[in-house]
Every structure is written in structure tokens, then in C-alpha cells.
Amino acid sequence: MSRRRPTASEPTARPAAAFRAAGLVHVYREAETDVAALRGIDLTVPPGQRVALLGPSGSGKSTLLSIAAGLMRPSAGIASVWDQDLGAAGPAELERLRRDVLGLMLQGADVNLIAHESAHANVAWTVRGTPGRDVSLGERVLAAGGVPDDGRPVGQLSPSQRQTAALAVALASRPRLLLADEPTSRLDDHPREALLDLLVTETEREGIAVLLVTHDERVARRMQRMIHLRDGRVGEEDSGSGRRAVVTADGSVPIPEHLRAGWPAGALVTVEPDGSGGLVVRRTEETP
């Protein structure tokens, strides 16, 4: 029996996204003051797509990644992984996500590793007891990053080797979504490029979506999209054809960073159609 297709007037099911944020807000308390780390983020990462998050320190990159990992609860808005609402998920659901769906590499390699075990043992622990998973992908990551197989505990490895081991652990289980915070910041050029080559090849082969935080545009350009955060908002996006400003849900359009000096906060402007589908923005002579 064939499945009936919905008519034009019927809603169609929205395909699941590896990660979706809609109106995402996160506020934390610091020195008796509420600080908004995220101010209405709208972002969708489709299955299998590689996305880099860039921006200065304090722009909200790591906060967004922590919410995607279920380590923080959003203050408002929606954040979901494969249609699992992270704000509503209980401890058991979050544990299942991290075990079966997510590969997680937090900033600071040591928090991702068992310090008294070797890098190869860490990889083995990650896939232990999970049918259909083996150590082969994790071992390839270790080899690409030059991590020796000499049995040394990861606590005795160099910072770059520990960082590679953390990435190997995050990728070893072939997750559906890899979340990585500065995965190559301690690596020299050659091992960094070797690891990025492997990351791109393996995630494309396995259909793994990637949401990656980095300060390095050389790393970001190996992803398919680059999202630039600024002051807790999505400011610009680059999908390979140049940076473009992103219209937010409330209709705001951020001024590109290289033009901001001439358009200070609080400046009054007029915004009018130009008659050909565009907009003209002009400074007014009034002062606020």
C-alpha cells in the first residue's frame, strides 16, 4: 500500500536537524548582575553538515556549544538535538544523547580524558560495550596527530598530544553530531592539517554533523559554514561566497564589523527601499 502524500494545504513534517536553536537566550549571574551570554540565537545545523562558530572571547561560542551538549539549560528559546528538546530533557535523556548521539570535546583536553589511562585505552573505553563500534576511527585520529602508542598515561603526554587524544575520544564512537571546542588550537601546522583532513573525510563518509568552536579561520574554512557570533548574536555567515549579514528574528541586521567605527551604537538612521529589492541606510543629522 502506498503512503498518502500530504496535500498542498496540509503541513509537512519538518525534517530533524542535528542541532537547532530558535530564539535561544542564556543569562548567567556574575557579581550580583545578570549577564546575557546569548541574545536570541537562531541556527540550524542539518544532518552531516560541518559548521564553525567564530567570534571574540565573550561572544557566546562556548556557551552555545555547552547548551548543545546539554551541559547548560537555556534561559529562554529552544535548543534541540535531533528533535530532542534540551531544555525539557531529563537526566536520563541527556545521558542517552551523550552516549548514543553526541561526540563531545570540551575546551581543555584534560576534562575529556581518563588521566591515568593511555590515549589508546581512552579510545577503547569510549566504544566499550557498544555493538557495532570499534576503535579504528579513534586510532586513525591518534595516528594523524602523532600520538605514540607506548602505553604512557595521557597525563604524561604533551598538550598537543592530549588535545589529539581528546578529539580521538570524541570521534571514536562515530557520533551523529560532533561538538568540539578549539580542537586543534595547540597543534602545529602539519599535524593540524592532517587532523583536519581526517576530520573532513571521516565525517563526510559517516554522515556526522559537526559544530566546532575556533578562533582560527584556517580551521573554520575547512567547515562548510562559518557563523560569526558577536555579543551573543549571530552577526554574519560565510558559506564560501563571502561574509553576509544575517537578519535576526526581530528584523535586526548587524552592521559588518569593518564598518562599525562609522556607525556607533545609538546612531540614528533611516532605512528605506531602494526600488530594486534592496535597502538604503542613511545616517540622519539628528543626535539621540
C-alpha positions as CSV (number, residue, x, y, z in Angstrom):
1,M,0.0,0.0,0.0
2,S,1.5,3.4,-1.0
3,R,1.8,6.1,1.6
4,R,-0.5,9.1,1.0
5,R,1.3,12.3,0.4
6,P,0.1,15.5,2.1
7,T,-1.9,17.9,0.0
8,A,-0.6,21.4,-0.6
9,S,-2.8,22.7,2.2
10,E,-1.6,20.2,4.8
11,P,1.6,20.8,6.8
12,T,4.6,18.6,6.1
13,A,6.8,17.3,8.9
14,R,9.9,19.4,9.4
15,P,13.0,17.2,8.9
16,A,15.0,16.7,12.1
17,A,18.2,18.8,12.4
18,A,21.4,17.7,14.0
19,F,21.1,20.9,16.1
20,R,18.5,23.6,16.1
21,A,18.4,26.8,18.1
22,A,15.4,29.2,17.9
23,G,15.3,32.4,19.8
24,L,17.9,31.0,22.1
25,V,18.8,33.1,25.2
26,H,21.1,32.3,28.1
27,V,21.6,34.5,31.1
28,Y,24.0,33.9,33.9
29,R,24.7,35.6,37.2
30,E,28.0,37.3,37.8
31,A,28.9,39.6,40.7
32,E,25.2,40.1,41.5
33,T,24.5,41.1,37.9
34,D,22.6,39.2,35.2
35,V,24.8,38.8,32.1
36,A,23.3,37.8,28.7
37,A,25.7,35.4,27.0
38,L,23.2,34.6,24.2
39,R,20.7,37.1,23.0
40,G,18.3,35.3,20.6
41,I,20.3,32.8,18.5
42,D,18.7,31.2,15.5
43,L,20.8,28.5,14.0
44,T,20.2,25.2,12.3
45,V,22.8,22.5,11.6
46,P,21.4,20.0,9.1
47,P,22.5,16.3,9.2
48,G,26.0,15.8,8.0
49,Q,26.9,19.5,7.8
50,R,30.1,21.0,9.2
51,V,29.6,24.4,10.9
52,A,32.3,26.5,12.6
53,L,31.5,29.1,15.3
54,L,33.8,32.1,15.4
55,G,33.9,35.3,17.3
56,P,35.9,37.2,20.0
57,S,36.1,35.9,23.6
58,G,32.8,36.5,25.3
59,S,30.7,36.4,22.1
60,G,28.8,33.2,23.3
61,K,30.6,30.5,21.3
62,S,31.4,28.1,24.2
63,T,28.0,28.8,25.9
64,L,26.2,27.8,22.7
65,L,28.3,24.6,22.5
66,S,27.6,23.8,26.1
67,I,23.9,24.2,25.6
68,A,24.1,21.9,22.6
69,A,25.8,19.3,24.8
70,G,23.1,19.6,27.4
71,L,25.6,20.9,30.0
72,M,23.6,24.1,30.4
73,R,19.9,24.8,30.3
74,P,18.8,27.7,28.1
75,S,17.1,30.6,29.9
76,A,14.7,31.0,27.0
77,G,14.1,29.8,23.5
78,I,14.5,26.4,22.0
79,A,17.6,24.2,21.6
80,S,17.3,20.7,20.3
81,V,19.5,17.8,19.1
82,W,17.7,15.5,16.6
83,D,14.4,17.0,17.8
84,Q,15.2,16.2,21.5
85,D,14.3,19.5,23.3
86,L,17.4,20.1,25.5
87,G,15.6,22.5,27.8
88,A,13.0,19.8,28.7
89,A,15.2,16.7,28.7
90,G,15.7,14.9,31.9
91,P,19.0,13.4,33.2
92,A,18.3,10.0,31.6
93,E,17.5,11.6,28.2
94,L,20.7,13.7,28.3
95,E,22.8,10.7,29.3
96,R,21.4,8.8,26.3
97,L,22.2,11.7,24.0
98,R,25.8,11.9,25.1
99,R,26.2,8.1,24.9
100,D,24.4,7.4,21.6
101,V,24.3,10.6,19.6
102,L,26.9,13.2,20.6
103,G,30.7,13.2,20.4
104,L,31.9,15.8,22.9
105,M,35.2,17.6,23.1
106,L,35.2,20.4,25.7
107,Q,37.8,23.1,25.8
108,G,40.8,21.9,27.9
109,A,41.7,18.4,26.8
110,D,42.1,17.0,30.3
111,V,38.4,17.2,31.1
112,N,37.7,14.8,28.2
113,L,40.2,12.1,29.2
114,I,41.0,9.5,31.9
115,A,44.3,10.8,33.0
116,H,45.8,7.5,34.3
117,E,45.0,5.6,31.1
118,S,46.9,5.8,27.8
119,A,45.4,7.6,24.8
120,H,44.6,4.2,23.1
121,A,43.0,2.9,26.3
122,N,40.8,6.1,26.4
123,V,39.6,5.4,22.9
124,A,38.9,1.8,23.8
125,W,36.9,2.8,26.9
126,T,34.7,5.1,24.7
127,V,33.5,2.3,22.4
128,R,33.5,-0.5,25.1
129,G,30.2,-2.4,25.3
130,T,28.6,-0.7,22.3
131,P,27.6,-3.0,19.5
132,G,28.9,-2.1,16.0
133,R,31.5,0.3,17.2
134,D,35.3,-0.3,17.2
135,V,38.5,1.7,17.9
136,S,39.5,2.1,14.2
137,L,38.4,5.7,13.8
138,G,39.8,6.8,17.1
139,E,43.1,5.1,16.3
140,R,43.3,6.9,12.9
141,V,42.9,10.2,14.7
142,L,45.7,9.4,17.2
143,A,48.0,8.4,14.3
144,A,47.2,11.6,12.3
145,G,48.0,13.7,15.4
146,G,51.3,11.9,16.1
147,V,50.2,10.3,19.4
148,P,52.6,7.5,20.3
149,D,51.3,4.0,21.2
150,D,53.8,3.5,24.0
151,G,51.4,3.0,26.9
152,R,52.1,6.3,28.6
153,P,49.1,7.7,30.6
154,V,47.7,10.8,28.8
155,G,48.7,12.9,31.8
156,Q,52.3,12.4,30.7
157,L,51.7,13.4,27.0
158,S,52.4,16.8,25.6
159,P,49.5,19.4,25.4
160,S,49.1,18.8,21.7
161,Q,49.0,15.0,22.1
162,R,46.4,15.3,24.8
163,Q,44.3,17.5,22.6
164,T,44.5,15.0,19.8
165,A,43.6,12.2,22.2
166,A,40.5,14.2,23.3
167,L,39.4,14.6,19.7
168,A,40.0,10.9,19.1
169,V,37.8,10.0,22.0
170,A,35.0,12.4,20.8
171,L,35.1,10.8,17.3
172,A,35.7,7.2,18.1
173,S,32.1,6.2,18.6
174,R,31.1,7.8,15.2
175,P,28.6,10.1,16.7
176,R,25.7,11.7,14.8
177,L,26.8,15.1,16.0
178,L,30.3,16.1,17.0
179,L,30.7,19.1,19.3
180,A,34.3,20.3,19.6
181,D,35.6,23.4,21.4
182,E,39.0,24.5,19.9
183,P,40.0,21.0,18.8
184,T,43.4,22.0,17.2
185,S,44.5,25.1,19.0
186,R,47.7,23.5,20.4
187,L,48.8,21.8,17.3
188,D,51.5,22.9,14.8
189,D,50.7,23.3,11.2
190,H,51.4,19.8,9.9
191,P,49.5,17.8,12.5
192,R,46.7,20.3,12.4
193,E,46.2,19.9,8.7
194,A,46.5,16.1,8.9
195,L,43.8,16.0,11.6
196,L,41.5,18.4,9.7
197,D,41.9,16.3,6.5
198,L,40.9,13.2,8.5
199,L,38.0,15.1,10.2
200,V,36.6,16.2,6.9
201,T,37.0,12.8,5.2
202,E,35.6,10.8,8.1
203,T,32.7,13.0,8.9
204,E,31.6,13.1,5.3
205,R,31.9,9.3,5.0
206,E,30.0,8.7,8.2
207,G,27.4,11.5,7.7
208,I,28.5,13.1,11.0
209,A,27.4,16.7,11.6
210,V,30.0,19.0,13.2
211,L,29.5,22.1,15.4
212,L,33.0,23.4,16.1
213,V,34.3,26.4,18.0
214,T,37.5,28.0,16.9
215,H,39.4,31.3,16.8
216,D,41.4,30.1,13.8
217,E,39.9,31.0,10.4
218,R,42.2,28.4,8.8
219,V,40.3,25.8,10.8
220,A,37.0,27.4,10.2
221,R,37.4,27.4,6.4
222,R,37.6,23.6,6.4
223,M,34.0,23.6,7.5
224,Q,31.1,24.2,5.1
225,R,29.7,27.2,7.0
226,M,31.3,29.8,9.2
227,I,29.0,31.5,11.7
228,H,30.4,34.7,13.3
229,L,28.9,35.5,16.7
230,R,29.1,38.9,18.2
231,D,27.7,40.0,21.6
232,G,25.6,36.8,21.9
233,R,24.0,37.1,18.5
234,V,24.6,35.7,15.0
235,G,26.3,38.6,13.2
236,E,27.5,37.2,9.9
237,E,27.7,33.9,8.0
238,D,30.1,32.7,5.3
239,S,29.2,29.6,3.3
240,G,32.1,30.0,0.9
241,S,30.9,33.0,-1.1
242,G,31.9,35.8,1.3
243,R,30.6,37.0,4.6
244,R,26.9,38.0,4.7
245,A,25.0,39.8,7.5
246,V,22.1,37.7,9.0
247,V,18.7,39.2,9.5
248,T,17.5,38.2,13.0
249,A,14.0,37.1,14.1
250,D,13.2,40.7,15.2
251,G,14.3,42.2,11.9
252,S,17.7,43.5,13.1
253,V,20.6,43.5,10.7
254,P,24.1,43.8,12.2
255,I,26.5,46.3,10.6
256,P,29.6,44.4,9.3
257,E,32.4,44.7,11.7
258,H,34.7,46.6,9.4
259,L,32.1,49.3,9.1
260,R,31.1,49.7,12.7
261,A,33.5,52.5,13.5
262,G,31.5,54.9,11.4
263,W,28.2,53.7,12.8
264,P,28.4,53.8,16.6
265,A,25.8,52.4,18.9
266,G,22.9,54.7,19.2
267,A,23.4,56.4,15.8
268,L,20.1,57.3,14.2
269,V,19.5,56.1,10.6
270,T,16.8,55.9,8.0
271,V,16.1,52.6,6.3
272,E,14.2,52.8,3.0
273,P,13.7,50.5,0.0
274,D,15.9,51.4,-3.0
275,G,13.3,50.5,-5.6
276,S,15.1,47.4,-6.8
277,G,14.7,45.0,-3.9
278,G,17.4,46.4,-1.7
279,L,17.6,48.8,1.2
280,V,19.3,52.1,1.6
281,V,20.6,53.0,5.1
282,R,21.5,56.7,5.8
283,R,22.7,58.5,8.8
284,T,20.5,61.3,10.0
285,E,21.7,64.7,11.2
286,E,19.7,64.3,14.5
287,T,21.6,63.3,17.6
288,P,19.9,61.0,20.1
